[in-house]
Amino acid sequence: MAETYATDRLARLVPYPAPDANKYARGKLELVAGSPAYPGAAVLAARAAQRAGAGYTEVFASPEALPYVRQAQASLVVRPWSALSFKGERPLDDRHPRAVAVGSGFDAQGSEEAGVLRAVLRGTQAPVLVDGGALSLLACEKMRRACVERYRAGLVTVLTPHGGEAARLAAPLRISTGDPERLAARLAGAYGAVVVLKGPDTFVSEGVRTFAMREGTAALAKAGTGDVLAGIIGALLAQGVRAVDACMLGTTVHARAGRAAADAVGAVSVIAEDVVDALPAAWGTFSQE
């Protein structure tokens, strides 16, 4: 039976800023997202990352998506995919924590997207979260090996599939998909990653231990809410929260934001933007308990 995190445990993980914090100390998230077909995914993930505490959110998007991201939030730094580079990358330290989130709004058939994903997995020493269309691109031996090589080098990779994406990751390895708790653990072991298997109950596994987040709500069953979750967890990783903790805290905050959004507009009417707007209320549930 998967363990859960009590609210008091989660509350201790909330990355409140130090009195002398600056934007770099609060963590930089490099968000690689937004294909021509899905520019909104980059917007949702980026706005969620900012509401989840990242001090500096830099978005790398397809040229076609750039205008949408720039117009959505003036405080974002926005660049094309071609500007993404990890040459001269600063070593990780507590004063300049960072992470990379890749794949929200990616075209799962895109050759350019595959090259971008490969560059991220092989190029950065920072924690990497893989979401959206990049998860389908990951379901091949070369990409899986890149994840395993990161694991062997002591680097953090987080995968955030829903059930269909998890099935695609499992298929080349003939992993059974019948039991979601076991599936999360087996995928974590096979890819050398922390896996967040999203569903009514969400399972977070690093291969040996598996945890459950059981506050899910059907109000989140709308397009774009997965991008919001990717932004939240990516921001927590960027602030130096350990991977499993970031996933458990992030999924819980996401679920509570979904419930707060449903309280505000009704469960039928919730859209992903409402979930982003409800994040401040969701964070408040930890300080109140």
N, C-alpha and C positions, 0 to 999 in steps of 0.2 A: 504493500500500500504506500503510495507516494506521500511524502511529508508535505506539510504546508508551512507558510511563514505567518506567525501571529502579527497582528497590527503593531504591537510594541516593538517587535523585531524590525519590521519594515520602517517604523518611524525613526529608528536609530540610523537607518541607511540614507535618509533624505539628505542630500548634499547642500545644506544651508551654507551660504557664502560667509567666509571669514570677514571680520570688520575691515581688514586691510586688503581685501581681494581686488584684483583687477580682472579685465575681461579674459586675459590669457590664463590666469590662475584658475578661473572658473571653467576652463576647458574649451578646446576648439574642436568642433565637429566639421569634418569635410564630408559633405553629403553629395554623392555622385548619383544623379537621378534624372528622370525626366526625358524620355525619348520624344521624338516629334509627335507621336500619337497620344502620349500621356503626360503632358506638361504639368497637369494638376497634381500628380503624385509628388513631384518635387516641391510644390508649394505647400502641400499638406504636411509632408515630413519636415520641411524646414521650419514652418510655423510651430509645429509640435516640439521640435528640438529647442527652439527659443523658450517656449513655455515650460520646458522641462529643465531649464537652468543653464544650458550651454552658454558660455560667455561670448563665444564667437562662432557663428555658423556661416560657413562658406559653401556655396552650392556650385557644383559643376554639372552643367546640363547640356543637352544637345543645342545647337545653334537655334533651332526652331522654337525650343522651349524657353530660351533666355528672356524674351520680352515678357512672358507671362509671370516668370518668377520675379523679375525686377519690379513689375507693377504691383505684385501681391504684397510685398513687404519691403519698405525702404531701408530697414536696418540690416538686410542680408547683403553679403558680398557674393556676387554672381559672376561666374566665368564659364567659358565653353569647355567641353570635355578635353579638347586639345591642349588646354592649359594645365591639365592635371600632371603633376610631376612629383616624384619623391626623392629626387636627387638632392643631396645636401640636407636630408631630413634630420631635424634636431633629435638627439636621443631623448627617450621618454624620461620625464622627471616630474616631481610633485608640483613644481612651479609652472610647468607648461604641459598639463595633461592634454591628451587629444585622442580622437578615434576617427574612423572612416566608416560611413554607412553607404552601401552601394546596392543599387538595383530597383529602388522604388520607381515604378513607371517605365522600366526597361521593356523593350520588345524582346520576347523570349526567342525570337528567330533572328535577331539582329547580329550581323557579323561585327559591326562597330562596337556594339554593347559587349560582345564576347571579348574583344580586345581590351576594352576598358576594365572589365572584371578581372581578366588575367593580370593586367598591370597593377591593379590594387592588391590582389592576393600575393603577388610576387614582389611588389615594390615597397610596401610599408611595413614598419616594425610596430605600428600602432594596432590596437584592437580593431577588428573589422567586423561589421555586421552585414550580412548578405540577405536581401529581401526581394520580394516581387519577382519580376522577370529574370533577374540574375539567378534565382534558385533553379529555374529550368535549365539555364546555361551551365549550372554547376553539375548537372546530372550526367557527367561523362567522365571517363577515367582520367584525362589530363587535368581537368579542374579539380576532381576529387584529390588527386595527388598533390596539387598545389595547396589544398587545405591541410592535408596530412603533413606536408613539409613544414607548414607554419606551426602545426602542433609540435612536431619534433624539435623545432627551433625555440619552443617555449612561447609562441605567440598566440594571442587569443583570437578566435573566430567564432562568431555567433550566427546561427541560421534561424530564420523565423518563418517556417512554412505553415500554411494551412493544410488541411487534409489532402487536397489534390496535389499540391506541391510536394508534400512529404511522399506521396505515392510515386511521383516521378523520380525523386531522389532515391527511393528504395528499389525501384524496378531493375536497374542494372546490376544490383547486388542481390537480387532475389530475396529481399527482406520482406517478411510478412507484414501486412498493414492492418491486421484485424484488431490488435490491441494497441490503442494510442500510447499508453504509458510505455509499453515495451518497445514500440516503434521509435519513440523519441530517444530512448536509451541506445537502441541499436544504430540509429542514424548518427548519434553523437560519437559512438565508437568508430564507425566506419569513416566518418569525415574528419575526425579529430577536432570536433567543435562542440560548443554548447548549443543545444537545439531547443527552440521554443516552438512546440507543436500546438498551434492555435486551435481552439474549439470551444464548445460550451464549458468544458473544463480544459484549461491549458496546462500542458506538461513541459517542464523545463528540466533538461538532463544534460549532465556532462559525461555520461556514459557509465559511471559507477553509481552515482546517486541521482534520483529523480524526484522532483518536487511538483506539487500541483497548485495551481491558482484556480480557486473554485468560485470566484465572484463574477463570472461571465454573465453577460446579458444579451438577449436577442436584439436589443436596440443597436448593438454594434454590427449587426449583419447588414451592412451597407457598404457599397464601393468606397474605397478611400480610407476606411478606418484602419486597415493594415499598414498603410503608409504613415498614419498618425503614430501607431505603435512603434514602427521602425525609428521614427524621429525621437520618440521618448527614450527608448532603450539606447539608441546611438548617443543621445545627449548624456545619459547617465554614464555610459562607458567613457565618454570624453571627459567627464568630471572625475574619473579615477575610481568609480565604483566597480568592484569586482564583478566578473561576468555573470555568474549565477545570481548574485544579489541584484545586479542591475536588471536582469530579466524578470525576477520575481517582483521587484519594486515597480518596474515599468509596466508589466502586465496588470498589476493591481491598480495602479494609478489610472491606466487606460480603462479598465473595467469600471472604476468608480466615476471617471469622467463620463462614460457612457450612461451610467445610471443618473448622474446629475443632469446630463443633457435630456434624458427621457423625462425627468421631473419638470424640466423647463418647457419643453415643446411637445411632449408626448412620445411614447415609444414608437409609434407609427411614423412620426415626422422627423426623427433624428437623422441628420446627415453628418458626414465626417467633419465638416467645418464646425458643427455644434460641439463635437467632442473636443476639438482643439480649444474652443471658447470656454469649455467647462473644466479645463485642466486646473486653473487656479482654485476652483472649488474642491476638486479632487485632492490636491495637495493639502488643502485645509483640513481634510478628514484626519490626517495624521497628527496635526498639532492639537486637535480637539479631543482626541481619545487618550 
